[in-house]
């Protein structure tokens, strides 16, 4: 009879550290707005550090995992990502701003041709590399919020202007009437 340590080491029962890694990846998939896949072959350590710093500013992390563990985690999360999991793959997990992460990757990929955008997941939607580029071209979250606030504020500003114009015009009319009355009394 085999003990539990022998069973865990067999192919049917994966090692505890691999199970923990799969759970970590699955949690990152479920807790991130977007997961963007890249091929990083040919980037230097300094370039990877620069990319990680750029992504950190966009509230994102950049991780490298074994493709088999990512595939298992994706299946457990209900995602089909097999076409993105070929070759050396790193994943940018966007915690709050998917557009910011896509911009950081796209901007870095411009001068650094070794970074290849492969695809990703936005919510539960699987994206292609072209979708990531399109996402990168969107305005940032802050800009969109400012545009929405401006759209909401615009009619209120116009209404306030109209109310001011009414009271201002009424004041001018009353002053003109008073001036006319005093001119009539003087004549």
Secondary structure, DSSP 4 states (H G I P E B T S, - for coil): ---HHHHHHSTTS--HHHHHHHHHHHHHHHH-SEEEEEE-TT--HHHHHHHHHHHHHTTEEEEE--HHHHHHHHHHTT---GGG-SSSEEEEEESS-HHHHHHHHHHHHHH-TT-EEEEEEETTEEEEHHHHHHHHTSPPHHHHHHHHHHHHHHHHHHHHHHHHHHHHHHHHHHHHHHHHHHHHHH-
